[in-house]
Amino acid sequence: MLLKLALAASTLFSIAAIDPQSPPAAPTSKPAASGRYDIDNLHTAVMFKVRHLGVSNSYGRFNQVSGSLILDADKPDEALLQLKIDAKSIDTNDETGVTDAQLDARDKHLRGPDFFNVEEFPTIEFESTTVTDQGAGKLQIVGDLTLHGVTKSVTASAEYIGTNTGVQFGTSFGYEAKFTLNRLDFEMNYMPELLGTEITVLVALEALSAALRRACDR
Amino acid sequence: MSNLLPDWLRSWLEEPIVNEWLCTLGWAAGVALLVQVAGALAGGTLAKSGAAGSVALVLGFVASVCTVVPGMPALPPAERWQWCAWLTAASLLLLLFEERQRATAMLRFLVHLGLVVALVWWIVRPSGRAREWSPLELQIAQIGGGLALLLLLLLGEARVATGAAWTQALPGVLAAAGAVAILGDCTFDRLARCAAGLFAAQLVALLIGVAHRATPPSRAAFSAGTIALSSVLAYAVCARSISDAAALLLLLAWACVLLPARTATTGRALLMAGGLPALLCGIAWFVRATPQ
């Protein structure tokens, strides 16, 4: 009887440890440990804001983001962040059309050559060149952004959100970064009078240690 | 004046995008008309205004590109579709130069070949769609498309020399109008505005052709217009903005100029130069969207 109870308890413990949905440990206030981390698309958002007709801000997002982050706890300045965004995954919540032609028309226009030209430039990429620890969980990330076939340096300010140390598979943690860019610098010059040229980009990313990534994928 | 218009029309005209389209049309038509008039005045005889027709067509189209970019695109252009302005301008210069030389047909063939190769090299070759094609498929598409365009230029010029000016211009007007409607609906506004410029310039050429039936049509105008329309359509297809079938039908509508109409009655000529291209453009409208 005692043996059966012990077996049942160990089985339950194993399931809880393997299941990524199990309650996580409390987030810590310390940045993650050294290692390589993958971007978790499910918990990562790349959003943008643009002025519409000078009267309001319109928001959109990209739904497919991948990438990695290499951290060295002793040398935070040498961190390397790489992000790859599928330009075709742009989504501005445009599903209110009555006919098939109207449905998703704005997103189709954004995917077309007037804006992102996704056939020609299917991905948007970012690779950090300098990461500066500014204390209090804040980072300044300078990197090369390749958008619409043009590569320019951008500077983002990032804020550490928290770390979750997993029981068996490793660690996940999150940052939220923000930067602005001028779309004219990236030769996206359609209708500058009607649509704002300054774009604010917000990247809320969650990174998983490679082992946890593999477990989640299973 | 604005009070005379119904509310729906006034609000439509006040739409920013409509304003931009009208501005493009105005520039292209204005420049084309100005060159036609200047050519007729400077030439002294209507016969000499044939060359003015080709200059008007190209400048009208280039003016429309300039309103969209804005300004003349840089060399090399920032965006690949802007090559269409340079290609059209180059075609005009080369063809007019060749016309003045009164050279052999071989030189004209070489000019046409050079234009087609440039179009394929700068617009089609670096296509985003090419990623999905094997090298063999890519070569077939480029060489096949290039040969078809070369054939259209050679046969079209031969045909233009024998028909009335208005029968040459009408298919062009309709094909350009079809391109405007289809590109605009398939969310490529900037290229649609360039096509609108071509439409306006072609329309001016048509009106001049109707007013002066004795004026011999310009071969250079046909070839330069063909380069303008085909480069616009080629880029739209490469960018998956319109379907292959729609682009092909629009080019076929343009190619209606090849139909023989020398002995035909005016009614039959009108049917061939107007009815058939309109039908092809109508079909293109129904197959315009790229399958998602």
Interface residues (C-beta under 8 A of the other chain):
Chain A: A101 A105 K108 H109 G112 P113 D114 N117 V118 E119 E120 F121 P122 E187 Y190 M191 E193 L194
Chain B: P16 E20 A78 E79 R80 W81 S127 G128 R129 D185 C186 T187 F188 D189 R190 L191 Y235 C238 A239 R240 S241 A289
